[in-house]
Amino acid sequence: MVGVLALQGDFREHLSILKKLGVDAKEIRTKEELSLVDGLIIPGGESTVINKLMRRHGLAEELVRKAQRGFPILGTCAGAIVISKEILGDPQVPLGLLDISVKRNAYGPQIESFEDDVEAKGIGKVRGCFIRAPIITRVGKRVDVLAKHQGNPVLFRQGNILASTFHPEIAGETRIHKLFLEMIKTRREKVQEPVSSTPPSHRSRHP
Amino acid sequence: MEKSTFRLKAGLAEMLKGGVIMDVVTAEQAKIAEDAGAVAVMALERVPADIRKEGGVARMSDPKLIREIKAAVTIPVMAKCRIGHLAEARILEALGVDYIDESEVLTPADDKYHVDKTLFKVPFVCGATNLGEALRRINEGAAMIRTKGEAGTGNIIEAVKHIRKVKEDIAMLQTASRKQLAAYAKKERVPLELVQSIRQLDRLPVVNFAAGGVATPADAALMMQLGCDGVFVGSGIFKSSNPRKYARAIVEATTHFNDAKLVAKVSEGLGEAMRGLEIGSLQMRLQDRGW
């Protein structure tokens, strides 16, 4: 089951893409709910708000702990900002899971928001809606840039983390979510292998 | 590359969903709102409660104030223009606000026409008391709708009435015959195709927020439970005794609207809410402005 963080933002659009793909999905608002899913989508919205709300009830810490063990995360726009390493000129501290530096709302006010086609590696032409979008000013060595728009990197993968500065969900684009679902499937297979070969008494760390 | 498409205009409203948009009259208040978790701020000179008290013609804010507020925060900044006031709307667009609220809270400038919002690059939000009114605004190009409620009263009853009416009207379309749909479109002066699309969607095609009377975290939770996508809070926050705490509590109640225990916790010891007004005692009903 895939989780969509539903604290604030366009989580319903992500849920409807998942529905289109015939996938079971769940709205996530608490860390308890987070334990029920195999991967999490952090939607677009206001990064300052999503970041604050994630930290108020311990969900952020739990997500970081899980991500470090390979839990798959997809972040779009604000979702990419909150998992980044660094937000320039901004007091909010992101989760630091994706090694990129971000300049928020870098194209200007809403009238500068735009949509355009971007060529994504391994996917093809994707319609991207950039709404008060950030610009990525630095990309770490371990990060694979999957797409650029006018020279700016806009789609990234770093191991179990996938992120875009645009909104595939607003354009009804499903292929980025498909890639994410594959990442979840690969992880599930990897996790299940050692589990099935280990006796139950050694499997769990908890008493 | 395309800019200012309807998808981008309505898309920004989608990003605000589940959030609280707060009225602010100074840059300092804007900062407090942002720190508390507001998803956007509405920059204005007087909150509705004061407009009601002081009377006079309420107009667009001083551009200087809007610029100061824009400089103080990183979240989207909205501002109000008078109903039908094309020039105020153009000024707000030139200032680079992220959304314009063509608002009944200000004194209307045109008794016949709302702003033709399709001619603007900047998106608009408009108030509505029922589905027909919402569709007229959407047909004029509004990319976001909110209930009118009764601004500046701290009394939730009118906002409840308006969201319920929109929902009832949409439900009515579901069972209407083709003839009835055509009659409804004619009566409401909107294209039949728009009415048909609502029937198919079974909801408004744009985001619908609560506004006009939200004063407490419980009010915010109520409006979310009734199906609103988010909440505007006007006078409620900065007319309360502890705005910081109040703002934060309303943000949490909006997100976790179905978690009564959490709403109870954040509602504890907030101090006094804005005093509020009985609707029957009002001399001026703002919701009757616009058509």
Interface residues (C-beta under 8 A of the other chain):
Chain A: A6 L7 Q8 G9 D10 F11 R12 E13 R29 G44 G45 E46 T48 V49 K52 L53 R56 C77 A78 D90 R104 N105 G108 P109 Q110 I111 E112 S113 F114 E115 D116 C129 I131 R132 H167 I170 A171
Chain B: M1 E2 K3 S4 T5 R7 L8 K9 G11 L12 E14 M15 L16 K17 G18 G19 E34 G37 A38 V39 A40 T74 I75 P76 E93 G96 V97 D98 Y99 K121 V122 P123 V251 E252 T255 H256 D259
